[in-house]
Amino acid sequence: MASMKEQAAISRLLSFLQDWDNAGKVTRSHILKNFIESNRGKTAPELEQEFSQGASLFLVRLTTWLRLTYMTGLCLEKILKSIGIFLSAVSSNRYLIEFLEVGGVLTLLEILGLEKIKEEDKKESIKLLQVIANCGRKYKELICESYGVRSIAEFLAKSKSEETQEEVQVLLDSLVHGNPKYQNQVYKGLIALLPSASPKAQQLSLQTLRTAQSIMGATHPSIVACVLNVLRTMHLEVQYEAIELIKDLVNYDVCTALLKGLVALLIPPVKETSKLQPKILSDSTVLQLTAHLPVFLQQAAAAKAIGVLVRGNNSLAEEMLHLRVVHSLMAAMGNTDHSNSQRQASLTLEYFVQMFPVVEEHVRKSMGEELYKLFRSNAEDLYMKIDSIQADILAANEVNVTRALNLGGLSNSNMGFYLGPRDQEKRAYITHFQEDVKGKE
């Protein structure tokens, strides 16, 4: 027979549940507010003690009300926070199973796609999904099996709150770890986010992709085009993350395709740049807009990315020379419609000139002494000092360092002409390069 104390506790529980069952919307909102304030951070045993071993009876009422009202958004944030107290409590596996058995994951994912639901409510839904995912592999698989990756990714792209988007990133990062069955699905979902119109979504996707890529090991063929396209952004934080990912990707099988793509971006297609000409002739205000033409932003970012890649990596620099990067960089330096393209290309070319005397020889010959002196005196500010004729010389250059490097007669005896007597390190580098070329032949 129950003691007087136990009977009193049971009586309080029944009274509380009866109050909930008979309450209207306003009263239930107050009950939830008090519950959240009084029980945040409690363990499962503490919750059971609070509810006289009947906490599940309140949880089932919360989940039922959630399923009945989530499409209306009624008290949704408080309901989700209350459920979160149960699911995040220490030793809460019992509560988690009870929530999942009534379709809790599907409900949370559906909330993300409802237009009328407030952003704050959706953020609470994401937090609950985080709690579920962090409980282990089988729970991550359950989210993915419920088409969760698609729902979560779409929400990240559409969300207007950076704070909420960061919570989504935490969830996606959790789903890519310890989830071998569906990690490829998450990886593809992140790639699909790269064309998003939201700069924050792009930034977070690129960050998470770096982690996902290291876990995957292999690359997806579409990643090269998607990452290169992100370079059209005018948001520097997005460009930074894209270049960081590119630095990782050159260590995978897409390296050659990536390098070719970067070099190709240095000379935009004529059909892209020709769109400017009629507008420039008819409207002088368009000149102010050319600085933000996506293809020129992409050109400048590509020049910057190439510079980042080749500094300290001779093998990549060597491969770039084969792709006629010197010719393309000089062409970008002649783009008077976009000063940052000129600046970034000039800085990257300066590195190649300093590193490879053979490049220096060809660049000097193509530029002419006067322009070359300007270039070497201050590469970063060159774009402010050149005139239209010098810009045309750069844009129309026909430098082909590859042809010189592939000359069969280039030997150690005449290599001094290209290298100089004290450049032993560079001598060894190009010697290795020639041997590699002969091997390929």
Summary of the structure (lengths in Angstrom):
residues: 441
radius of gyration: 30.8
end to end distance: 94.3
largest distance: 104.8
contacts: 1407
relative contact order: 0.05
helix: 75%
strand: 0%
